[in-house]
Amino acid sequence: MMGAQAGLKRWHAVIEGGSDPQALAEIIRDDAVFHSPVVHTPQQGRAIVVAYLAAAGKTLGNDSFSYVRELIDGENAMLEFTTEMDGIHVNGIDLIRFDENGMIADFKVMVRPLKAVNKVWEMMAAQLERQKS
């Protein structure tokens, strides 16, 4: 039984290592689901979850990024973060559900305020395009 505590430790290690797609793939279940703050439809499957999280790491995960609060309840972890993107203050939450092996099963990102949501959308779209080529 690893659960959220151990899973979260691995998540932080991957983030600190630069959100490398290979490292991300090792902590995400095959059937994982990603809920984007800007895309209505949940994105299913490890490959797409890795693509989104790697893109987020490149756009949100700049020098100003930091987790400011962390709550763990059973298999769930909620991480509040702040960052600056092009001078816009971004405040968000990563809501992560881990399985019994500490693997990420479900990942939801919420962002505020609206100006920040628009900036995240713009920069994430550009980053996902770059990853495709």
C-alpha positions in Angstrom: 0.0 0.0 0.0 1.8 3.2 -1.2 -1.1 5.6 -1.8 -1.1 9.3 -2.0 1.8 10.0 0.4 4.4 8.0 -1.7 2.8 9.0 -5.0 3.1 12.7 -4.1 6.8 12.3 -3.2 7.4 10.9 -6.6 5.3 13.6 -8.3 7.5 16.3 -6.6 10.7 14.5 -7.7 9.5 14.5 -11.3 8.5 18.1 -11.2 11.8 19.2 -9.7 13.5 17.1 -12.4 11.9 19.3 -15.1 8.7 17.2 -15.9 10.6 14.9 -18.3 8.0 12.9 -20.3 9.8 9.6 -19.6 9.8 10.3 -15.9 6.1 11.3 -16.0 5.2 8.2 -17.8 6.6 6.1 -15.0 4.2 7.6 -12.4 1.0 7.7 -14.5 -1.4 4.7 -15.0 -2.2 3.5 -18.5 -5.8 4.5 -18.0 -5.2 7.8 -16.3 -7.5 10.7 -16.9 -6.5 14.4 -17.2 -9.0 17.3 -16.6 -7.7 20.5 -18.1 -8.8 23.9 -16.9 -9.5 24.9 -20.5 -10.7 21.7 -22.3 -14.2 20.5 -21.4 -13.6 16.8 -22.3 -11.6 14.7 -19.9 -8.4 13.4 -21.7 -7.9 9.7 -21.3 -4.8 7.5 -21.4 -1.2 7.8 -20.3 0.2 9.3 -23.5 -2.2 12.3 -23.5 -1.8 12.8 -19.8 2.0 12.8 -20.2 1.7 15.3 -23.1 -0.5 17.7 -21.1 1.6 17.5 -17.9 4.9 17.9 -19.8 3.5 21.0 -21.6 2.3 22.4 -18.2 5.8 21.8 -16.8 7.2 23.9 -19.7 4.7 26.7 -19.4 3.6 26.9 -15.8 6.7 25.4 -14.3 8.9 28.5 -14.7 11.2 30.0 -12.0 8.2 31.7 -10.2 6.3 28.4 -9.8 5.8 27.2 -6.3 3.4 25.0 -4.4 2.0 27.0 -1.5 -0.4 24.5 0.2 -0.8 20.7 0.2 -3.7 18.6 1.6 -3.8 14.8 1.6 -7.0 12.9 2.2 -6.9 9.1 1.6 -6.0 8.6 -2.0 -6.4 12.3 -2.9 -4.0 15.1 -2.8 -4.7 18.8 -3.4 -1.8 21.1 -4.2 -2.3 24.8 -4.5 0.3 26.6 -6.7 1.2 30.1 -7.8 3.2 31.3 -10.7 3.7 34.2 -13.1 3.2 33.9 -16.8 4.0 36.9 -19.0 3.5 39.2 -15.9 0.1 37.6 -15.1 -0.3 36.1 -11.7 -1.7 32.6 -11.9 -3.2 30.8 -8.9 -4.2 27.2 -9.3 -4.9 23.8 -7.9 -3.7 20.3 -8.9 -6.2 17.7 -7.6 -4.6 14.3 -7.9 -6.0 10.9 -7.2 -3.5 8.1 -6.7 -4.1 4.3 -6.9 -2.9 1.9 -4.1 0.5 1.7 -5.8 1.0 5.5 -5.7 0.4 5.8 -9.4 -1.5 8.8 -10.7 -5.0 7.7 -11.8 -6.7 11.1 -12.2 -5.3 14.6 -12.5 -7.4 17.8 -12.5 -6.1 21.3 -12.8 -8.1 24.4 -11.9 -6.8 27.9 -12.5 -7.9 31.4 -11.5 -8.4 34.3 -12.2 -9.9 34.5 -15.7 -7.0 36.4 -17.1 -4.7 33.6 -15.9 -7.0 31.0 -17.5 -6.7 32.8 -20.9 -2.9 33.0 -20.6 -2.6 29.3 -19.6 -4.8 28.4 -22.6 -2.7 30.5 -25.0 0.7 29.2 -23.8 -0.4 25.5 -23.3 -1.8 25.4 -26.9 1.5 26.7 -28.3 3.5 24.2 -26.2 1.3 21.2 -27.2 1.8 22.3 -30.9 5.6 22.4 -30.4 5.5 18.9 -28.8 3.7 17.5 -31.9 6.4 18.6 -34.4 
